[in-house]
Amino acid sequence: MAFEALLDEVDQLHNVSARLEGLAERHPPVLGAILTIAGNVRSLATVLAVLVATKLAQGHDSVPPTKPV
């Protein structure tokens, strides 16, 4: 199912966020900036998870294609 792949990406994004936080602790001069980025990545993971949950609740099997911008 397409949603399983998206949920795998959510997990990957959470892992990236955790790795960035670890890097921030080892590099104090850029700690604030890296923590901000880690928080943004975690927020994106949450948004993606909510999107998947919403679509699953609606009973869709796949995410509809988006229009090109």
PDB file of N, CA, C and O in Angstrom:
ATOM      1  N   MET A   1       0.841  -1.183   0.000  1.00  0.00           N
ATOM      2  CA  MET A   1       0.000   0.000   0.000  1.00  0.00           C
ATOM      3  C   MET A   1       0.886   1.246   0.000  1.00  0.00           C
ATOM      4  O   MET A   1       1.936   1.265   0.643  1.00  0.00           O
ATOM      5  N   ALA A   2       0.475   2.253  -0.700  1.00  0.00           N
ATOM      6  CA  ALA A   2       1.250   3.495  -0.819  1.00  0.00           C
ATOM      7  C   ALA A   2       1.454   4.172   0.533  1.00  0.00           C
ATOM      8  O   ALA A   2       2.481   4.812   0.757  1.00  0.00           O
ATOM      9  N   PHE A   3       0.497   4.037   1.423  1.00  0.00           N
ATOM     10  CA  PHE A   3       0.608   4.703   2.709  1.00  0.00           C
ATOM     11  C   PHE A   3       1.724   4.115   3.566  1.00  0.00           C
ATOM     12  O   PHE A   3       2.330   4.823   4.371  1.00  0.00           O
ATOM     13  N   GLU A   4       1.997   2.826   3.395  1.00  0.00           N
ATOM     14  CA  GLU A   4       3.091   2.211   4.155  1.00  0.00           C
ATOM     15  C   GLU A   4       4.424   2.869   3.793  1.00  0.00           C
ATOM     16  O   GLU A   4       5.257   3.121   4.663  1.00  0.00           O
ATOM     17  N   ALA A   5       4.613   3.140   2.517  1.00  0.00           N
ATOM     18  CA  ALA A   5       5.843   3.802   2.072  1.00  0.00           C
ATOM     19  C   ALA A   5       5.936   5.206   2.672  1.00  0.00           C
ATOM     20  O   ALA A   5       7.015   5.634   3.082  1.00  0.00           O
ATOM     21  N   LEU A   6       4.831   5.910   2.723  1.00  0.00           N
ATOM     22  CA  LEU A   6       4.831   7.255   3.305  1.00  0.00           C
ATOM     23  C   LEU A   6       5.127   7.201   4.802  1.00  0.00           C
ATOM     24  O   LEU A   6       5.845   8.053   5.325  1.00  0.00           O
ATOM     25  N   LEU A   7       4.575   6.203   5.491  1.00  0.00           N
ATOM     26  CA  LEU A   7       4.845   6.070   6.921  1.00  0.00           C
ATOM     27  C   LEU A   7       6.308   5.686   7.169  1.00  0.00           C
ATOM     28  O   LEU A   7       6.888   6.070   8.184  1.00  0.00           O
ATOM     29  N   ASP A   8       6.891   4.939   6.255  1.00  0.00           N
ATOM     30  CA  ASP A   8       8.327   4.656   6.349  1.00  0.00           C
ATOM     31  C   ASP A   8       9.125   5.951   6.241  1.00  0.00           C
ATOM     32  O   ASP A   8      10.123   6.135   6.937  1.00  0.00           O
ATOM     33  N   GLU A   9       8.684   6.835   5.374  1.00  0.00           N
ATOM     34  CA  GLU A   9       9.353   8.139   5.241  1.00  0.00           C
ATOM     35  C   GLU A   9       9.197   8.966   6.503  1.00  0.00           C
ATOM     36  O   GLU A   9      10.120   9.683   6.890  1.00  0.00           O
ATOM     37  N   VAL A  10       8.048   8.880   7.148  1.00  0.00           N
ATOM     38  CA  VAL A  10       7.842   9.578   8.426  1.00  0.00           C
ATOM     39  C   VAL A  10       8.892   9.095   9.429  1.00  0.00           C
ATOM     40  O   VAL A  10       9.517   9.902  10.118  1.00  0.00           O
ATOM     41  N   ASP A  11       9.079   7.782   9.506  1.00  0.00           N
ATOM     42  CA  ASP A  11      10.095   7.236  10.413  1.00  0.00           C
ATOM     43  C   ASP A  11      11.490   7.744  10.049  1.00  0.00           C
ATOM     44  O   ASP A  11      12.278   8.100  10.925  1.00  0.00           O
ATOM     45  N   GLN A  12      11.784   7.775   8.749  1.00  0.00           N
ATOM     46  CA  GLN A  12      13.090   8.255   8.310  1.00  0.00           C
ATOM     47  C   GLN A  12      13.294   9.722   8.691  1.00  0.00           C
ATOM     48  O   GLN A  12      14.382  10.110   9.117  1.00  0.00           O
ATOM     49  N   LEU A  13      12.260  10.524   8.538  1.00  0.00           N
ATOM     50  CA  LEU A  13      12.364  11.936   8.900  1.00  0.00           C
ATOM     51  C   LEU A  13      12.614  12.101  10.404  1.00  0.00           C
ATOM     52  O   LEU A  13      13.389  12.963  10.818  1.00  0.00           O
ATOM     53  N   HIS A  14      11.958  11.277  11.208  1.00  0.00           N
ATOM     54  CA  HIS A  14      12.206  11.328  12.654  1.00  0.00           C
ATOM     55  C   HIS A  14      13.653  10.933  12.960  1.00  0.00           C
ATOM     56  O   HIS A  14      14.288  11.518  13.838  1.00  0.00           O
ATOM     57  N   ASN A  15      14.170   9.943  12.233  1.00  0.00           N
ATOM     58  CA  ASN A  15      15.564   9.533  12.426  1.00  0.00           C
ATOM     59  C   ASN A  15      16.531  10.654  12.032  1.00  0.00           C
ATOM     60  O   ASN A  15      17.525  10.889  12.719  1.00  0.00           O
ATOM     61  N   VAL A  16      16.240  11.338  10.938  1.00  0.00           N
ATOM     62  CA  VAL A  16      17.077  12.465  10.509  1.00  0.00           C
ATOM     63  C   VAL A  16      17.078  13.544  11.587  1.00  0.00           C
ATOM     64  O   VAL A  16      18.126  14.100  11.914  1.00  0.00           O
ATOM     65  N   SER A  17      15.917  13.834  12.129  1.00  0.00           N
ATOM     66  CA  SER A  17      15.810  14.847  13.166  1.00  0.00           C
ATOM     67  C   SER A  17      16.659  14.472  14.377  1.00  0.00           C
ATOM     68  O   SER A  17      17.357  15.320  14.933  1.00  0.00           O
ATOM     69  N   ALA A  18      16.603  13.214  14.784  1.00  0.00           N
ATOM     70  CA  ALA A  18      17.383  12.758  15.932  1.00  0.00           C
ATOM     71  C   ALA A  18      18.885  12.847  15.641  1.00  0.00           C
ATOM     72  O   ALA A  18      19.662  13.245  16.510  1.00  0.00           O
ATOM     73  N   ARG A  19      19.290  12.482  14.438  1.00  0.00           N
ATOM     74  CA  ARG A  19      20.708  12.573  14.084  1.00  0.00           C
ATOM     75  C   ARG A  19      21.185  14.018  14.080  1.00  0.00           C
ATOM     76  O   ARG A  19      22.292  14.316  14.529  1.00  0.00           O
ATOM     77  N   LEU A  20      20.347  14.912  13.571  1.00  0.00           N
ATOM     78  CA  LEU A  20      20.708  16.333  13.573  1.00  0.00           C
ATOM     79  C   LEU A  20      20.871  16.858  14.999  1.00  0.00           C
ATOM     80  O   LEU A  20      21.782  17.639  15.272  1.00  0.00           O
ATOM     81  N   GLU A  21      20.000  16.435  15.898  1.00  0.00           N
ATOM     82  CA  GLU A  21      20.119  16.866  17.292  1.00  0.00           C
ATOM     83  C   GLU A  21      21.437  16.380  17.887  1.00  0.00           C
ATOM     84  O   GLU A  21      22.086  17.101  18.645  1.00  0.00           O
ATOM     85  N   GLY A  22      21.828  15.151  17.540  1.00  0.00           N
ATOM     86  CA  GLY A  22      23.116  14.640  18.009  1.00  0.00           C
ATOM     87  C   GLY A  22      24.275  15.447  17.471  1.00  0.00           C
ATOM     88  O   GLY A  22      25.230  15.729  18.195  1.00  0.00           O
ATOM     89  N   LEU A  23      24.200  15.818  16.215  1.00  0.00           N
ATOM     90  CA  LEU A  23      25.243  16.648  15.620  1.00  0.00           C
ATOM     91  C   LEU A  23      25.301  18.016  16.288  1.00  0.00           C
ATOM     92  O   LEU A  23      26.384  18.557  16.511  1.00  0.00           O
ATOM     93  N   ALA A  24      24.159  18.562  16.600  1.00  0.00           N
ATOM     94  CA  ALA A  24      24.112  19.887  17.222  1.00  0.00           C
ATOM     95  C   ALA A  24      24.864  19.895  18.542  1.00  0.00           C
ATOM     96  O   ALA A  24      25.566  20.854  18.863  1.00  0.00           O
ATOM     97  N   GLU A  25      24.712  18.812  19.307  1.00  0.00           N
ATOM     98  CA  GLU A  25      25.382  18.749  20.608  1.00  0.00           C
ATOM     99  C   GLU A  25      26.896  18.716  20.459  1.00  0.00           C
ATOM    100  O   GLU A  25      27.620  19.176  21.343  1.00  0.00           O
ATOM    101  N   ARG A  26      27.376  18.175  19.349  1.00  0.00           N
ATOM    102  CA  ARG A  26      28.826  18.081  19.140  1.00  0.00           C
ATOM    103  C   ARG A  26      29.406  19.314  18.457  1.00  0.00           C
ATOM    104  O   ARG A  26      30.625  19.442  18.339  1.00  0.00           O
ATOM    105  N   HIS A  27      28.547  20.216  18.008  1.00  0.00           N
ATOM    106  CA  HIS A  27      29.004  21.410  17.300  1.00  0.00           C
ATOM    107  C   HIS A  27      28.322  22.655  17.890  1.00  0.00           C
ATOM    108  O   HIS A  27      27.433  23.238  17.269  1.00  0.00           O
ATOM    109  N   PRO A  28      28.749  23.051  19.093  1.00  0.00           N
ATOM    110  CA  PRO A  28      28.101  24.171  19.785  1.00  0.00           C
ATOM    111  C   PRO A  28      27.977  25.471  18.984  1.00  0.00           C
ATOM    112  O   PRO A  28      26.986  26.181  19.157  1.00  0.00           O
ATOM    113  N   PRO A  29      28.941  25.817  18.109  1.00  0.00           N
ATOM    114  CA  PRO A  29      28.792  27.086  17.395  1.00  0.00           C
ATOM    115  C   PRO A  29      27.542  27.151  16.515  1.00  0.00           C
ATOM    116  O   PRO A  29      27.034  28.240  16.247  1.00  0.00           O
ATOM    117  N   VAL A  30      27.049  26.008  16.067  1.00  0.00           N
ATOM    118  CA  VAL A  30      25.866  26.006  15.194  1.00  0.00           C
ATOM    119  C   VAL A  30      24.687  25.281  15.841  1.00  0.00           C
ATOM    120  O   VAL A  30      23.734  24.901  15.162  1.00  0.00           O
ATOM    121  N   LEU A  31      24.760  25.096  17.156  1.00  0.00           N
ATOM    122  CA  LEU A  31      23.739  24.359  17.891  1.00  0.00           C
ATOM    123  C   LEU A  31      22.332  24.884  17.611  1.00  0.00           C
ATOM    124  O   LEU A  31      21.437  24.110  17.272  1.00  0.00           O
ATOM    125  N   GLY A  32      22.136  26.179  17.749  1.00  0.00           N
ATOM    126  CA  GLY A  32      20.801  26.752  17.566  1.00  0.00           C
ATOM    127  C   GLY A  32      20.240  26.523  16.183  1.00  0.00           C
ATOM    128  O   GLY A  32      19.072  26.165  16.030  1.00  0.00           O
ATOM    129  N   ALA A  33      21.068  26.729  15.176  1.00  0.00           N
ATOM    130  CA  ALA A  33      20.601  26.558  13.799  1.00  0.00           C
ATOM    131  C   ALA A  33      20.254  25.102  13.507  1.00  0.00           C
ATOM    132  O   ALA A  33      19.233  24.815  12.883  1.00  0.00           O
ATOM    133  N   ILE A  34      21.108  24.185  13.960  1.00  0.00           N
ATOM    134  CA  ILE A  34      20.838  22.767  13.690  1.00  0.00           C
ATOM    135  C   ILE A  34      19.607  22.299  14.452  1.00  0.00           C
ATOM    136  O   ILE A  34      18.816  21.517  13.924  1.00  0.00           O
ATOM    137  N   LEU A  35      19.433  22.763  15.679  1.00  0.00           N
ATOM    138  CA  LEU A  35      18.228  22.388  16.427  1.00  0.00           C
ATOM    139  C   LEU A  35      16.966  22.920  15.754  1.00  0.00           C
ATOM    140  O   LEU A  35      15.925  22.262  15.766  1.00  0.00           O
ATOM    141  N   THR A  36      17.061  24.100  15.174  1.00  0.00           N
ATOM    142  CA  THR A  36      15.920  24.648  14.433  1.00  0.00           C
ATOM    143  C   THR A  36      15.591  23.769  13.233  1.00  0.00           C
ATOM    144  O   THR A  36      14.426  23.461  12.981  1.00  0.00           O
ATOM    145  N   ILE A  37      16.605  23.374  12.509  1.00  0.00           N
ATOM    146  CA  ILE A  37      16.392  22.509  11.342  1.00  0.00           C
ATOM    147  C   ILE A  37      15.824  21.168  11.788  1.00  0.00           C
ATOM    148  O   ILE A  37      14.899  20.649  11.163  1.00  0.00           O
ATOM    149  N   ALA A  38      16.372  20.599  12.870  1.00  0.00           N
ATOM    150  CA  ALA A  38      15.868  19.319  13.379  1.00  0.00           C
ATOM    151  C   ALA A  38      14.390  19.434  13.752  1.00  0.00           C
ATOM    152  O   ALA A  38      13.606  18.526  13.477  1.00  0.00           O
ATOM    153  N   GLY A  39      14.019  20.533  14.367  1.00  0.00           N
ATOM    154  CA  GLY A  39      12.616  20.748  14.726  1.00  0.00           C
ATOM    155  C   GLY A  39      11.726  20.871  13.504  1.00  0.00           C
ATOM    156  O   GLY A  39      10.602  20.369  13.494  1.00  0.00           O
ATOM    157  N   ASN A  40      12.229  21.542  12.468  1.00  0.00           N
ATOM    158  CA  ASN A  40      11.459  21.674  11.228  1.00  0.00           C
ATOM    159  C   ASN A  40      11.260  20.323  10.556  1.00  0.00           C
ATOM    160  O   ASN A  40      10.176  20.030  10.052  1.00  0.00           O
ATOM    161  N   VAL A  41      12.303  19.502  10.548  1.00  0.00           N
ATOM    162  CA  VAL A  41      12.196  18.163   9.955  1.00  0.00           C
ATOM    163  C   VAL A  41      11.162  17.341  10.731  1.00  0.00           C
ATOM    164  O   VAL A  41      10.336  16.652  10.133  1.00  0.00           O
ATOM    165  N   ARG A  42      11.215  17.418  12.056  1.00  0.00           N
ATOM    166  CA  ARG A  42      10.249  16.692  12.893  1.00  0.00           C
ATOM    167  C   ARG A  42       8.828  17.183  12.620  1.00  0.00           C
ATOM    168  O   ARG A  42       7.892  16.384  12.575  1.00  0.00           O
ATOM    169  N   SER A  43       8.665  18.481  12.439  1.00  0.00           N
ATOM    170  CA  SER A  43       7.338  19.031  12.135  1.00  0.00           C
ATOM    171  C   SER A  43       6.825  18.531  10.789  1.00  0.00           C
ATOM    172  O   SER A  43       5.644  18.214  10.646  1.00  0.00           O
ATOM    173  N   LEU A  44       7.711  18.463   9.812  1.00  0.00           N
ATOM    174  CA  LEU A  44       7.310  17.935   8.498  1.00  0.00           C
ATOM    175  C   LEU A  44       6.898  16.471   8.598  1.00  0.00           C
ATOM    176  O   LEU A  44       5.956  16.039   7.933  1.00  0.00           O
ATOM    177  N   ALA A  45       7.596  15.717   9.420  1.00  0.00           N
ATOM    178  CA  ALA A  45       7.224  14.320   9.626  1.00  0.00           C
ATOM    179  C   ALA A  45       5.824  14.226  10.217  1.00  0.00           C
ATOM    180  O   ALA A  45       5.035  13.364   9.832  1.00  0.00           O
ATOM    181  N   THR A  46       5.526  15.112  11.146  1.00  0.00           N
ATOM    182  CA  THR A  46       4.203  15.117  11.764  1.00  0.00           C
ATOM    183  C   THR A  46       3.124  15.475  10.750  1.00  0.00           C
ATOM    184  O   THR A  46       2.062  14.853  10.726  1.00  0.00           O
ATOM    185  N   VAL A  47       3.390  16.466   9.921  1.00  0.00           N
ATOM    186  CA  VAL A  47       2.422  16.861   8.888  1.00  0.00           C
ATOM    187  C   VAL A  47       2.173  15.699   7.927  1.00  0.00           C
ATOM    188  O   VAL A  47       1.028  15.429   7.565  1.00  0.00           O
ATOM    189  N   LEU A  48       3.230  15.017   7.518  1.00  0.00           N
ATOM    190  CA  LEU A  48       3.077  13.881   6.617  1.00  0.00           C
ATOM    191  C   LEU A  48       2.279  12.767   7.282  1.00  0.00           C
ATOM    192  O   LEU A  48       1.426  12.154   6.639  1.00  0.00           O
ATOM    193  N   ALA A  49       2.539  12.497   8.552  1.00  0.00           N
ATOM    194  CA  ALA A  49       1.793  11.466   9.275  1.00  0.00           C
ATOM    195  C   ALA A  49       0.315  11.823   9.375  1.00  0.00           C
ATOM    196  O   ALA A  49      -0.547  10.956   9.224  1.00  0.00           O
ATOM    197  N   VAL A  50       0.020  13.092   9.628  1.00  0.00           N
ATOM    198  CA  VAL A  50      -1.378  13.535   9.705  1.00  0.00           C
ATOM    199  C   VAL A  50      -2.055  13.401   8.338  1.00  0.00           C
ATOM    200  O   VAL A  50      -3.208  12.979   8.256  1.00  0.00           O
ATOM    201  N   LEU A  51      -1.347  13.756   7.279  1.00  0.00           N
ATOM    202  CA  LEU A  51      -1.893  13.605   5.932  1.00  0.00           C
ATOM    203  C   LEU A  51      -2.255  12.148   5.660  1.00  0.00           C
ATOM    204  O   LEU A  51      -3.338  11.854   5.155  1.00  0.00           O
ATOM    205  N   VAL A  52      -1.346  11.244   5.996  1.00  0.00           N
ATOM    206  CA  VAL A  52      -1.604   9.821   5.777  1.00  0.00           C
ATOM    207  C   VAL A  52      -2.804   9.368   6.600  1.00  0.00           C
ATOM    208  O   VAL A  52      -3.684   8.676   6.088  1.00  0.00           O
ATOM    209  N   ALA A  53      -2.842   9.752   7.862  1.00  0.00           N
ATOM    210  CA  ALA A  53      -3.955   9.357   8.726  1.00  0.00           C
ATOM    211  C   ALA A  53      -5.279   9.887   8.202  1.00  0.00           C
ATOM    212  O   ALA A  53      -6.292   9.188   8.239  1.00  0.00           O
ATOM    213  N   THR A  54      -5.274  11.122   7.713  1.00  0.00           N
ATOM    214  CA  THR A  54      -6.493  11.725   7.164  1.00  0.00           C
ATOM    215  C   THR A  54      -6.969  10.970   5.934  1.00  0.00           C
ATOM    216  O   THR A  54      -8.156  10.676   5.795  1.00  0.00           O
ATOM    217  N   LYS A  55      -6.043  10.660   5.049  1.00  0.00           N
ATOM    218  CA  LYS A  55      -6.408   9.937   3.825  1.00  0.00           C
ATOM    219  C   LYS A  55      -6.873   8.523   4.150  1.00  0.00           C
ATOM    220  O   LYS A  55      -7.807   8.022   3.525  1.00  0.00           O
ATOM    221  N   LEU A  56      -6.236   7.876   5.116  1.00  0.00           N
ATOM    222  CA  LEU A  56      -6.665   6.532   5.509  1.00  0.00           C
ATOM    223  C   LEU A  56      -8.072   6.566   6.097  1.00  0.00           C
ATOM    224  O   LEU A  56      -8.881   5.671   5.848  1.00  0.00           O
ATOM    225  N   ALA A  57      -8.355   7.605   6.878  1.00  0.00           N
ATOM    226  CA  ALA A  57      -9.685   7.733   7.476  1.00  0.00           C
ATOM    227  C   ALA A  57     -10.752   7.940   6.413  1.00  0.00           C
ATOM    228  O   ALA A  57     -11.910   7.571   6.606  1.00  0.00           O
ATOM    229  N   GLN A  58     -10.355   8.538   5.280  1.00  0.00           N
ATOM    230  CA  GLN A  58     -11.293   8.759   4.182  1.00  0.00           C
ATOM    231  C   GLN A  58     -11.430   7.527   3.306  1.00  0.00           C
ATOM    232  O   GLN A  58     -12.294   7.479   2.429  1.00  0.00           O
ATOM    233  N   GLY A  59     -10.574   6.519   3.538  1.00  0.00           N
ATOM    234  CA  GLY A  59     -10.672   5.285   2.787  1.00  0.00           C
ATOM    235  C   GLY A  59      -9.999   5.293   1.436  1.00  0.00           C
ATOM    236  O   GLY A  59     -10.348   4.487   0.573  1.00  0.00           O
ATOM    237  N   HIS A  60      -9.037   6.189   1.225  1.00  0.00           N
ATOM    238  CA  HIS A  60      -8.320   6.245  -0.047  1.00  0.00           C
ATOM    239  C   HIS A  60      -7.161   5.258  -0.026  1.00  0.00           C
ATOM    240  O   HIS A  60      -6.543   5.037   1.015  1.00  0.00           O
ATOM    241  N   ASP A  61      -6.868   4.666  -1.185  1.00  0.00           N
ATOM    242  CA  ASP A  61      -5.736   3.753  -1.293  1.00  0.00           C
ATOM    243  C   ASP A  61      -4.449   4.459  -1.679  1.00  0.00           C
ATOM    244  O   ASP A  61      -3.362   3.933  -1.440  1.00  0.00           O
ATOM    245  N   SER A  62      -4.551   5.626  -2.265  1.00  0.00           N
ATOM    246  CA  SER A  62      -3.339   6.344  -2.648  1.00  0.00           C
ATOM    247  C   SER A  62      -3.599   7.838  -2.578  1.00  0.00           C
ATOM    248  O   SER A  62      -4.739   8.299  -2.618  1.00  0.00           O
ATOM    249  N   VAL A  63      -2.532   8.558  -2.474  1.00  0.00           N
ATOM    250  CA  VAL A  63      -2.610  10.017  -2.425  1.00  0.00           C
ATOM    251  C   VAL A  63      -2.840  10.506  -3.859  1.00  0.00           C
ATOM    252  O   VAL A  63      -2.120  10.093  -4.768  1.00  0.00           O
ATOM    253  N   PRO A  64      -3.826  11.374  -4.073  1.00  0.00           N
ATOM    254  CA  PRO A  64      -4.082  11.869  -5.427  1.00  0.00           C
ATOM    255  C   PRO A  64      -2.920  12.683  -5.948  1.00  0.00           C
ATOM    256  O   PRO A  64      -2.219  13.328  -5.168  1.00  0.00           O
ATOM    257  N   PRO A  65      -2.702  12.665  -7.253  1.00  0.00           N
ATOM    258  CA  PRO A  65      -1.604  13.460  -7.797  1.00  0.00           C
ATOM    259  C   PRO A  65      -1.846  14.944  -7.574  1.00  0.00           C
ATOM    260  O   PRO A  65      -2.986  15.406  -7.522  1.00  0.00           O
ATOM    261  N   THR A  66      -0.760  15.673  -7.444  1.00  0.00           N
ATOM    262  CA  THR A  66      -0.873  17.109  -7.252  1.00  0.00           C
ATOM    263  C   THR A  66      -0.670  17.826  -8.584  1.00  0.00           C
ATOM    264  O   THR A  66      -0.044  17.295  -9.501  1.00  0.00           O
ATOM    265  N   LYS A  67      -1.203  19.025  -8.672  1.00  0.00           N
ATOM    266  CA  LYS A  67      -1.020  19.832  -9.876  1.00  0.00           C
ATOM    267  C   LYS A  67       0.385  20.409  -9.880  1.00  0.00           C
ATOM    268  O   LYS A  67       0.890  20.795  -8.826  1.00  0.00           O
ATOM    269  N   PRO A  68       1.025  20.477 -11.034  1.00  0.00           N
ATOM    270  CA  PRO A  68       2.339  21.136 -11.068  1.00  0.00           C
ATOM    271  C   PRO A  68       2.201  22.601 -10.731  1.00  0.00           C
ATOM    272  O   PRO A  68       1.216  23.241 -11.100  1.00  0.00           O
ATOM    273  N   VAL A  69       3.169  23.127 -10.041  1.00  0.00           N
ATOM    274  CA  VAL A  69       3.131  24.539  -9.634  1.00  0.00           C
ATOM    275  C   VAL A  69       3.734  25.406 -10.696  1.00  0.00           C
ATOM    276  O   VAL A  69       3.793  26.625 -10.538  1.00  0.00           O
TER     277      VAL A  69
END
